[in-house]
Amino acid sequence: MKNIFIRPNKENLTSFVTIGSFLVFISFIDVLANTFLNLNFTSFLPSKLSYFAPLILGTIGLYLIRIEFSGNKLLDRINTNFNSSNLNAILSLIVIFTLIKYIPPILNWFFFDANFAGNTKEDCTGSGACWVFVKVWFNRFVYGMYPDSEQWRINSAFILLFALVGASFFVPAKLKKYFLIFLIFVYPIIGLKLISGGEFGLKYVETGAWGGLSLTFIVSAFALILCFPVGMFLALGRRSSLPAIRYTSIGFIELWRGVPLITVLFMSAVMFPMFLPDGTYVDKLIRVLIAITLFEAAYMAEVIRGGLQALPKGQYEAAKSLGMGYWRMHFLIILPQALKLVIPGIANTFLALVKDTPLIFVVGLLELAGMVNLAKTNPKWLGMAMEGYVFAGLVFWVICYAMSRYSQNLEKKLSTER
Amino acid sequence: MNLKNLKLNLSNKNKDLIPQVLTVLLLILVVIYFTINAQSNMGNRGISFGFGFLSQESSFDITFSLIDYDGSHSYARAFLVGLLNTILVSAIGIFFATILGVTVGIGRLSQNYLIAKAAECYVEIFRNIPLILQIFFWYFAALRALPLTVDSINFYDISFLNVKGWYVPRFIWTNFSIFFYSIILAIILIIFLTKYARKQRDEFGKQLPILYISFGLLIVLPLLTFLFGGVSLSFEIPELEQLSKTVYVYKGGVSIIPELISLALALSMYTATFIAENVRAGILGVNKGQKEAAASIGLTKGQILKLVVMPQALRIIIPPTTNQYLNLTKNSSLAAAIAYPDIVLVFAGTALMQTGRAIEIISITMLTYLSLSLSISVFMNWYNKKMAIKEK
């Protein structure tokens, strides 16, 4: 039974490796020729067998070169990383062949056959993507329906924000507190006034015209700043020893966490106005911001509660024995430690928040994804859905990936400190 | 001195009472304020609060329904249709997300560099793109690129995929109930068998091959109903029919609408990334010493996985994964964006537009989701308590 299969061994290393790598080489040539030259060397075989021929040949080849401790460094590395068993060999081959087969068409669509020049749909003559669409609509994708002549206001609001955040690293430690307060409480008002206008000689731009990527940023930034304190108080409330406050917090948190965001937004759109005195009008954007803030605050509260629970009881007792009251104990001793523990969770909540912003389309606000939806239904640009969504997906991916990487780094940095 | 103490005591008591009373008062005031406003608003519009509208005729159509429905049915029935559609897409999504997630999660731990990297790429790509964008992509970009009805993609002449949807054979059962009961009977037998086998193991140290016996039971019993119980199964295969010179449709079979396909696809691919991370964390979370200890008392590889690693890994995996299932169910409400008739679109969308009863309809919708998540979290708490390590 044992002799039916040839066992590759060290004695005949050269011959096994020669035959094995030759078989693997042939299988690669077959796949490459198939993809790029449209040739099928194995067409004499039945169709199913011809399809799987490279896989079978490659597997046999990899089986033959699977020699443990061969002494050859390259061979050993290949064997441990790609070829440790028959199953692994097949899986490796499938992954490589799939990449060879599908990466070139995707690259072609993306770059080589794509159209970059021109201003209309008719300029897209190649078979690849029509990036002209994104180029022409780029302004709308970033600023929405915001008037072209006023767009410097959005730019300057964001530049101011980045400048302030950048400057906060260089501010002396004593002033940092005030700086932070300015950033959290004063800046949002300045930024909002700058973008909405209506005062200081700036033209009023209604929120319905806001849109695109800048709206994504505005909504996420505001909800992010606002949901943090709300979530913190909810978390403290849920752990409070006072039953009325505890049950109110629990009820509030579980209510928001139990329903999808889209129903909350529906509620802010159609149900909330019913609860206000007749004739009062709260701006759509404000309503959406409140809804998203409350929704994310409930999630934030649960994350922070996790941090509070993880702290040893001794910290509370030590703070109390120093004669600290409830608020001093929490703000000076407990929260700084608890928040540090749950930074990954907080980052995840922020990430979820950014990914949730496209949902505001249900109330008619169009951020990036919504603008793509609008642009692709433009009669002059029909059939551009793929390009639009790929572009929007790439933008969101870059933002979210950067955020998640940053939070992972932060987590690592803090974990070494402890 | 005495007086000061008294004052301190009093203030302590007040300290507990005042914030609570204030909270309750504030809540009551807000509720009263909202109620008064709502009443006057509804009065202005000439509607009164109530759920009577649920029994009225809905007079709108729904494109996809699991139960009998047309415009002559009531709003309550429309709600039921939406709820069933939500449950359907969630169940499909959960099923595929679990399979994909477990595969990818195990793949990320593979020694094979290529597999590990491919799994990592998958997770990083699909986790960081908003779900709604993925749904849009599948629905408006990918599935729209499918061929027209005439030249559908053909799967072995029984199933056809085209831009209008996916047409699969319909199962036609006779005496389905007998078949169904036989499966239930098999499951009950398996439960008893497992208990019996555990007793045997505890008392006599014998291991029964439960897995094989259970599989055998699950296959043999239903098969017997085919032979002796009068159960039979036939298929209705969709067929291409020409309506006019250029219009073709598929008749017969079951048609799965593209909305359902893209929604289920996006939901399962998105949620799978999170499940994959849970699975990875769970397997990594099992101490290496556990495996070594198990090997040293002579358990086989399969036994180690089944008896030592999996029970501990599952304890870590299941709670966050249930959370993901819940998220998937809630995320299925994004169906409204591509007009898949789920509960949000049918009820909070169409029905609300027609009746204008914002408060009642939004409350019912939110309560539905709320009761769903609360019941799952109650179950989870029970499960966690049951599974928690009992230290002696």
Interface residues (C-beta under 8 A of the other chain):
Chain A: T80 N81 F82 S84 N88 L91 S92 V95 I96 L242 P243 A244 I245 T248 E254 L255 R257 G258 V259 P260 I262 T263 F266 M267 V270 M271 P273 M274 F275 L276 P277 D278 L351 V354 K355 D356 T357 P358 L359 F361 V362 A369 V372 N373 K376 A385 M386 Y389 V390 A392 G393 F396 W397 C400 Y401 S404
Chain B: D16 P19 Q20 V21 T23 V24 L27 Y33 F34 N37 A38 S40 N41 M42 N44 S110 Q111 N112 Y113 L114 I115 A118 E124 I125 R127 N128 I129 P130 L131 I132 L133 Q134 F136 F137 F140 A141 A142 R144 A145 K330 N331 S333 L334 A336 A337 V344 A348 L352 A358 I359 I362 S363 T365 M366 Y369 L370 L372 S373 L374
